[in-house]
Structures are given as C-alpha cells and as structure tokens.
Amino acid sequence: MVPVVPLQGGVMAVFSLLFALLMFAVHIAMIVWTYNDAQKRSEHPAFLWAIVVFFAPLLGIVLYLILGRDGGY
C-alpha cells in the first residue's frame, strides 16, 4: 500500500497552483494569438511582436493593438 502524504499548504496551495497554471496558459495564448494576428495584419515581423508580448504581456498586447496592426483595431 502506498502511503498518502498530505499537501503542506492544504486547499489554498491547490487553488494557488491552479491559478498559476491558468495564468501561464493565458500568457501562452496571448503570445500565440499575437504571433498569428501579426502574421496576417502587420507589416512588422510577427516574431518580434511575440517577443514583446512574452516580456511585457499586458503592455505588449496594448502596444500591438495600437501600433502593430496596419489597419488599427
């Protein structure tokens, strides 16, 4: 029989982990969306916009929507 080891943080540790995983998934989704959208609607390299969103997620998305799209938003 395998011994059961309880989590040290309890329920809050589980919720914190789930929240962190959700934020990670949102960050990755923002990078992928920016890259795909920049390939279609921007004359600037899509890879560079993805790098900007990687290093500054919220600011990068706002900058891309204002400056990166050729037709605006």
Long-range contacts (C-beta under 8 A, 24 or more apart in sequence): 27-57, 30-57, 30-60, 30-61, 34-60, 34-61, 34-64, 37-64, 37-69, 38-64, 38-68, 41-68, 41-69, 41-70, 41-71, 42-68, 42-69, 42-70, 43-70, 44-68
